[in-house]
Amino acid sequence: MANYRYLFLFGFVLLGCKARKCLHDYVKVNNNSTKVIYFMCDPYFPDSNLNIRDGYANLVNDSSHAKIYPHQSGLFSGHQCAEDIFNPTNGKTMIFIFDANTIENTPWSEVIANNLYIKRYDLNFRDLDSLGWEINYP
């Protein structure tokens, strides 16, 4: 009889737990400038320096979503819930905006050494939620 009681309790707990629903599959980046830009995310906050070693390859080789033309938008999707990406243990994720001319004509080691980004956003889940999961540059 005790086994049935535990089985009933276990079933009740399972039915009471709901799987977390993914509310946001992506973050939209709007380029409201007259420049072509690239954007990149780095979850290692609060490192104050640009420290993404393979960033150039990520930006240029996969520019289908990282390169945004003037007055256009791009989507950042990590093939998982955006809530998971932007809610790491440390709470914030950095988003870097780069001038396309700099990325395409400057060695990546120089971009890193001199922090040649034009804008950096330090955002957490609440920040993105208040922005409607859209980042507007500038």
VODOSE-878244 format. One line per 8 residues: their letters; for each residue x, y, z of N, C-alpha, C, O, CB. Coordinates in steps of 0.02 Angstrom, whole numbers, plus 50000, padded with zeros to 5 digits. Each point is the difference from the previous one (the first is absolute). Glycine has a CB too. Example, Ala and Ser with C-alpha at 12.3 -4.5 7.8 and 13.67 -1.06 7.14 Angstrom:
BEGIN
as = 50660,49716,50390,49955,50059,50000,50045,50060,50000,50052,49999,50033,49853,49942,50029 | 50077,50112,49902,50042,50059,50003,49961,50055,50037,50025,50055,50008,50034,49913,49884;
//
This chain:
BEGIN
manyrylf = 50041,49940,50000,49959,50060,50000,50043,50063,50000,49983,50050,49968,49927,49887,50092 | 50146,50060,49976,50044,50058,50003,50029,50017,49932,50010,50058,49983,50018,49913,50135 | 49985,49976,49842,50027,50012,49932,49951,50039,49957,50020,50043,49962,50047,49851,50048 | 49869,50090,49997,49949,50036,49961,49996,50073,50022,49989,50044,49959,49947,49850,50027 | 50072,50118,50078,49998,50068,50025,50057,50041,49970,49990,50057,49979,49958,49902,50129 | 50113,50011,49890,50057,50035,49970,49991,50009,49925,50018,50052,49972,50056,49901,50117 | 49897,49997,49878,49987,50005,49929,49950,50056,49986,50009,50039,49953,50015,49838,50033 | 49924,50126,50054,49950,50053,49993,50032,50069,50011,49987,50046,49962,49923,49874,50076;
lfgfvllg = 50130,50086,50014,50034,50063,50016,50047,50021,49944,50001,50058,49981,49990,49916,50141 | 50047,49979,49851,50046,50014,49945,49962,50023,49938,50020,50048,49967,50060,49866,50079 | 49865,50051,49938,49959,50020,49943,49970,50069,50009,49996,50039,49952,49978,49842,50028 | 50004,50134,50080,49972,50066,50015,50052,50055,49990,49986,50053,49971,49935,49894,50111 | 50140,50040,49942,50055,50049,49991,50015,50010,49927,50009,50057,49977,50039,49911,50134 | 49955,49977,49851,50015,50006,49928,49946,50039,49963,50016,50042,49958,50045,49850,50048 | 49877,50096,50010,49946,50036,49967,49998,50074,50021,49980,50043,49961,49955,49851,50035 | 50087,50119,50064,50001,50069,50024,50057,50042,49971,49996,50061,50000,49952,49898,50103;
ckarkclh = 50104,50008,49873,50057,50036,49972,49987,50012,49926,49984,49953,49963,50095,49997,50121 | 49929,50110,49896,49992,50017,49929,50069,50011,49970,50044,50030,50032,49841,50021,49988 | 50124,49927,49920,50063,50013,49965,50003,50075,49985,49951,50031,49981,50052,49851,49968 | 50057,50146,50060,50009,50071,49987,49992,50013,49925,50031,49966,49959,50045,50046,50141 | 49885,50036,49884,49986,50017,49930,50051,50051,49976,50017,50047,50035,49861,49928,49981 | 50147,50015,49924,50046,50047,49969,49959,50058,49971,49961,49990,49954,50124,49918,50020 | 49924,50151,50054,49961,50058,49978,50033,50039,49945,49967,50034,49961,49986,49972,50153 | 50114,49990,49883,50037,50040,49950,50053,49956,49968,50045,49973,50034,49935,50133,50031;
dyvkvnnn = 50016,49886,49869,50048,49959,49964,50059,50042,49975,50051,49972,49980,49857,49952,49986 | 50086,50141,50036,50053,50043,49974,49997,50069,50032,49952,50018,50033,50046,49918,49859 | 50056,50101,50097,50003,50071,50017,50010,50037,49934,50044,49982,49960,50004,49996,50159 | 49913,50073,49870,50004,50038,49938,50046,50060,50011,49994,50036,50050,49889,49927,49917 | 50162,50048,49985,50045,50058,50002,49982,50045,49941,50004,49979,49943,50090,49954,50113 | 49886,50129,49959,49980,50048,49949,50057,50049,49988,50025,50032,50047,49854,49957,49986 | 50142,50017,49905,50052,50048,49981,49966,50063,49975,49979,50004,49942,50103,49903,50030 | 49914,50143,50071,49969,50063,49981,50051,50051,49976,49984,50059,49995,49926,49919,50089;
stkviyfm = 50150,49999,49901,50053,50046,49978,50007,49998,49924,49964,49964,49965,50096,50020,50144 | 49987,50054,49866,50016,50001,49929,50060,49956,49984,50023,49998,49943,49930,50117,50049 | 50073,49849,50058,50057,49956,49992,49979,49927,49997,49948,49981,50028,50123,50102,50032 | 49969,49877,49905,49991,49928,50004,50035,49978,50064,50055,50021,50015,49939,49963,49857 | 49973,49973,50167,50028,49979,50064,50000,49924,50005,49967,49965,49962,49992,50141,50092 | 50081,49870,49993,49998,49930,50022,49983,50001,50074,50014,50048,50035,50072,49914,49878 | 49883,49985,50110,49988,49994,50073,50022,49931,50023,50000,49952,49962,49904,50129,50032 | 50116,49916,50069,50024,49938,50030,49983,49999,50074,50002,50052,50033,50091,49941,49882;
cdpyfpds = 49890,49949,50111,49986,49992,50071,50058,49966,50035,50033,49956,49972,49844,50038,50004 | 50135,50027,50086,50051,49969,50042,49972,49992,50070,49986,50050,50033,50109,50001,49898 | 49895,49888,50093,49969,49989,50065,50047,50008,50059,49979,49991,50057,49945,49933,49886 | 50140,50093,50045,50049,50002,50055,50004,50067,50034,50055,50027,50007,50009,49886,49934 | 49881,50115,50079,49996,50062,50038,50029,49987,50069,49987,49946,50027,49911,50094,49908 | 50139,50004,50097,50013,50069,49984,50070,50013,49971,50029,50052,50014,49892,49976,50077 | 50105,49926,49871,50064,50012,49968,49995,50064,49960,49960,50004,49953,50067,49872,50041 | 50012,50173,50024,49992,50067,49970,50032,50005,49931,49990,50050,49965,50009,49997,50149;
nlnirdgy = 50037,49903,49866,50033,50002,49934,49965,49952,49952,49970,49950,50020,50139,50080,50034 | 49896,49987,49884,49977,49956,49947,50048,49941,49999,50060,50009,49989,49888,50086,49942 | 50027,49845,50081,50045,49944,50011,49978,49939,49961,50010,49944,50023,50016,50101,50090 | 49944,49964,49829,49975,49944,49962,50052,49984,49947,50006,50035,49950,49872,49998,50070 | 50158,49913,49990,50057,49984,49957,49980,49981,49929,50032,50019,49952,50027,49944,50149 | 49888,49999,49892,49980,49978,49933,49944,50043,49971,49963,49978,49956,50071,49905,50074 | 49960,50176,49996,49945,50044,49979,49998,50017,49927,49947,50004,49970,50058,50041,50141 | 50054,49967,49859,50002,50019,49930,49969,49945,49957,49959,50014,49956,50144,50054,50064;
anlvndss = 49916,49870,49993,49972,49945,49962,49925,49996,50009,49963,49988,49953,50145,49949,50058 | 49869,50073,50050,49928,49997,50014,49963,50056,49963,49947,49989,49972,50077,49961,50140 | 50005,50110,49888,49966,50056,49969,49999,49995,49925,49948,50006,49968,50086,50064,50128 | 50024,49920,49875,50006,50003,49927,49974,49937,49966,49967,50004,49949,50131,50072,50065 | 49918,49866,50014,49979,49938,49969,49926,49985,50009,49970,49964,49960,50144,49993,50058 | 49856,50072,50033,49929,49989,50012,49964,50067,50002,49961,50014,50045,50063,49880,50019 | 49990,50147,49885,49973,50068,50001,49926,50003,49982,49971,50054,49999,50142,49986,49971 | 49857,49903,50015,49929,50001,49981,49956,50030,50054,49949,50029,49985,50072,49870,49945;
hakiyphq = 49998,50094,50133,49961,50030,50053,50039,50051,50041,49970,50035,50040,49964,49861,49964 | 50131,50108,49986,50041,50045,50040,50012,50067,49965,50018,50049,50033,50036,49852,50018 | 49936,50103,49884,50012,50061,49963,49932,50032,49985,49954,49968,49974,50153,49986,49974 | 49887,50110,50071,49936,50035,49991,50012,50064,49961,50040,50042,50019,49914,49908,50088 | 50011,50057,49839,50005,50060,49958,49959,50057,50030,49956,49988,50042,50060,49940,49856 | 49999,50134,50081,49964,50058,50029,49924,49992,49995,49973,49979,49949,50125,50093,50020 | 49870,49946,50085,49927,49999,50005,49970,49931,49987,49944,49994,49974,50056,50125,49990 | 50038,49830,50055,49977,49930,49996,50006,49969,50069,50024,50032,50047,50010,49959,49831;
sglfsghq = 49945,49947,50129,50003,49964,50063,50033,49932,49991,49999,49972,49946,49898,50088,50093 | 50131,49916,50015,50028,49933,50001,49975,49964,50062,49978,50032,50048,50124,50006,49889 | 49902,49897,50062,49976,49960,50056,50057,49960,50031,50040,49970,49964,49846,50023,49983 | 50118,50009,50119,50047,49957,50035,49961,49943,50029,49954,50009,50040,50124,50087,49986 | 49941,49843,49954,49968,49941,50026,50054,49948,50014,50041,49985,49957,49852,50039,49979 | 50106,49950,50123,50049,49950,50018,49972,49929,49997,50027,49955,50033,50027,50130,50040 | 49893,49904,49890,49967,49936,49993,49976,49974,50068,49996,49940,50012,50075,50035,49888 | 49912,50072,50143,49971,49983,50064,49960,50061,50023,49999,50051,49965,50095,49868,50065;
caedifnp = 49873,50077,50025,49961,50056,50025,50046,50059,50014,50053,49993,50030,49863,49928,50020 | 50063,50137,49927,50039,50061,50014,50004,50012,50075,50049,50028,50024,49915,50021,49866 | 49985,49929,50147,50002,50008,50073,50059,49962,50030,50029,50023,50049,49846,49990,49952 | 50143,49931,49969,50057,49961,50025,50066,50034,49983,50046,50000,50040,49887,49895,49948 | 50071,50134,49953,50061,50033,49979,50012,50063,50041,50056,50013,50022,49930,49942,49862 | 49962,50083,50127,50007,50065,50034,49984,49996,50074,49986,50052,50031,49987,50002,49862 | 50029,49888,50136,49990,49993,50071,50052,49950,50028,49982,49953,50036,49895,50073,49952 | 50187,49985,49995,50052,49955,50026,50009,50011,50075,49968,50043,50030,50089,49956,49858;
tngktmif = 49987,49963,50141,50011,50004,50072,50020,50069,50022,49980,50023,50054,50053,49859,49945 | 50007,50152,49961,50023,50067,50020,49948,50053,49985,50009,50058,50020,50108,49906,49959 | 49829,50019,49986,49945,50046,49991,50002,50046,49940,49947,50023,49978,50047,49972,50140 | 50064,50019,49853,50004,50046,49944,50036,49970,49941,50042,49955,50008,49956,50140,50072 | 49986,49929,49861,50034,49981,49939,50019,50065,49965,49962,50048,50000,49974,49842,49989 | 50123,50111,49981,50022,50059,49964,49984,49991,49926,50011,49946,49972,50082,50075,50112 | 49882,50031,49886,49989,50001,49928,50042,50056,49971,49995,50058,50021,49886,49896,49990 | 50162,50028,49942,50045,50049,49969,49975,50016,49930,49977,49957,49963,50120,49999,50103;
ifdantie = 49907,50108,49917,49984,50024,49933,50066,50024,49970,50037,50038,50031,49842,49995,50000 | 50135,49945,49907,50061,50018,49965,49984,50035,49934,49950,49984,49968,50110,49920,50085 | 49982,50142,49927,49995,50029,49933,50024,49947,49952,50054,49971,50010,49966,50149,50032 | 49942,49866,49905,50018,49948,49952,50067,50015,49967,50039,49954,49987,49840,50024,49993 | 50135,50085,50006,50063,50019,49969,50059,49979,50045,50051,49976,49975,49892,50121,49967 | 50051,49913,50123,50053,49980,50047,50009,49924,49999,50056,49976,49996,49918,50124,50076 | 49972,49863,49932,50004,49926,50002,50030,49973,49936,50041,49954,50002,49859,50043,50073 | 50081,50031,49868,50021,49973,49936,50070,50023,49979,50029,49971,49955,49853,50026,50013;
ntpwsevi = 50146,50054,50066,50065,50027,49979,50052,50003,50055,50055,50027,49989,49883,50038,49928 | 50048,49909,50141,50046,50003,50057,50012,49930,50025,49952,49962,50009,50008,50154,50023 | 50103,49865,49981,50012,49934,50028,49962,49992,50067,49997,50046,50040,50117,49951,49904 | 49858,49943,50065,49960,49988,50060,50041,50010,50063,49973,50023,50051,49957,49896,49886 | 50134,50065,50062,50043,50011,50059,50003,50074,50019,50005,50016,50059,50063,49883,49908 | 49930,50145,49983,50000,50072,50014,49932,50022,50026,49996,50044,50044,50090,49973,49866 | 49861,49954,50063,49932,50016,50025,49996,49983,50074,49973,50038,50040,49977,49940,49845 | 50077,49963,50134,49999,49979,50070,50044,50045,50043,49979,50024,50052,49999,49857,49911;
annlyikr = 50084,50129,50014,50049,50038,50040,49977,50071,50015,50014,50027,50053,50076,49904,49896 | 49873,50098,50003,49980,50070,50007,49926,50009,50013,49974,50056,49998,50118,49973,49927 | 49873,49917,50088,49927,50003,50013,49965,50043,49949,49967,50049,50017,50055,49935,50105 | 49985,49998,49815,49974,50041,49946,49926,49987,49985,49981,49992,49942,50133,50009,50010 | 49846,49998,50099,49928,49996,49990,49973,50071,50005,50031,50043,50031,49961,49838,50016 | 49949,50131,49923,49972,50068,50003,49947,50006,50054,49983,50056,50021,50040,49956,49858 | 49951,49932,50145,49951,50002,50054,50000,49933,50036,50007,49947,49969,49922,50137,49968 | 50064,49920,50128,49995,49939,50041,49938,50007,50044,49990,50050,50034,50137,49933,49965;
ydlnfrdl = 49832,49965,50001,49941,49996,50042,50012,49946,50052,50020,49944,49982,49903,50097,49924 | 50065,49973,50157,50003,49951,50054,49929,49988,50023,49971,50041,50035,50146,49994,50002 | 49854,49908,49943,49929,49989,50010,49987,49934,50036,50036,49951,49991,49941,50115,49907 | 49971,49934,50142,49976,49939,50031,49929,49987,49977,49973,50036,49957,50103,49980,50144 | 49894,49933,49926,49932,49981,49981,49951,50058,50007,49961,50014,49955,50065,49868,50080 | 49975,50151,50023,49952,50055,50013,50011,50058,49951,49952,50029,49976,50044,49939,50146 | 50067,50047,49864,50015,50054,49952,49969,49984,49932,49966,50042,49971,50141,49984,50090 | 49904,49914,49916,49974,49980,49934,49924,49997,50000,49968,50019,49951,50136,49917,50029;
dslgwein = 49868,50041,50074,49927,49997,50005,49971,50071,49996,49949,50010,49968,50059,49884,50101 | 50024,50153,49965,49975,50069,49999,50009,50032,49930,49965,50047,49983,50062,49964,50141 | 50021,49963,49837,50012,50026,49933,49957,49963,49947,50005,50014,49941,50112,50017,50094 | 49843,49923,49988,49959,49961,49954,50042,49951,49958,49980,49982,49945,49940,50113,50050 | 50137,49884,50032,50046,49953,49967,50026,50028,49934,50014,49962,49953,49925,49944,50102 | 50066,50160,49943,50030,50035,49942,50053,50048,50024,49990,50035,50050,49903,49954,49885 | 50163,50013,50030,50053,50047,50015,50004,50048,49941,50005,49980,49942,50060,49936,50129 | 49933,50148,49945,50003,50052,49948,50068,50033,50001,50021,50027,50051,49855,49991,49958;
yp = 50158,49981,49934,50063,50036,49993,49990,50055,49949,49970,49986,49949,50098,49911,50081 | 49955,50163,49980,50027,50027,50062,49945,50017,50050,50014,50023,50055,50083,50021,49881;
//
